[in-house]
Amino acid sequence: MNLNQEARKFLRTTRSGILSTHSVRAEGYPFGSVAPFVLDHDCQPIILISNIAEHTKNITANPKVSLLVFAGAEDLQANARLTLLGEAVKIFKDADADLRTRYLRYLPQAASYFDMHDFSFYRIHIHQARYIGGFGKMSWLSGNELFDSITSVESMLAKQETAIIEHMNADHADSLLSYCKHFHQLDATHAQMLGIDCDGFDVNASVGDISTVLRFDFEQPVYDAQAARAALVAMAKAAKP
């Protein structure tokens, strides 16, 4: 696996980071804020922010931002981290209903924000990235390098995502539990698919009252429901005792 693939694989496992914008109030200084996000099917971060928030005012004045995502808090210098540089662009309401559905599957606690009229989606279009996989493993990547195997065909899978998830959760809950046990050594009592993309899928797995989101990678990229079904069936066979 090259660093491009490793960096994107790492990005797929993250859902929060530090968003840095150009401060309007303190001109010339960067302004950092905590930012939960969900990736769209082009692997671009989607943030949901209030129009009156400080970082939103900054983005309106200058859309160039960075988003730092990292893993673990035990040894930040040794663990992987990824700094994404790009432009934050507002997504107008009703422009993508499927995106709202996807966002809420991952971050259901944000549902109440949609009752407030001052919250909007912004997509961060990534131009460059700095990936550090650990000591001595680092590289600058262009957006094209980071997303080199994502093509326009991915839009087909995006349209089919909700149907695939509903089918898996309704008819193959046992397979989801088997995936958790075989690939993550977790004896989950409940598992629910949250999202699927060309590189893999995410499952919210619970053991009693404790839940965690697990990432499952496909061996080869998939771009439609038929290819996704074949990959999921192969994984189910591999997970059989």
Disulfide bonds with the S-S distance in Angstrom:
none
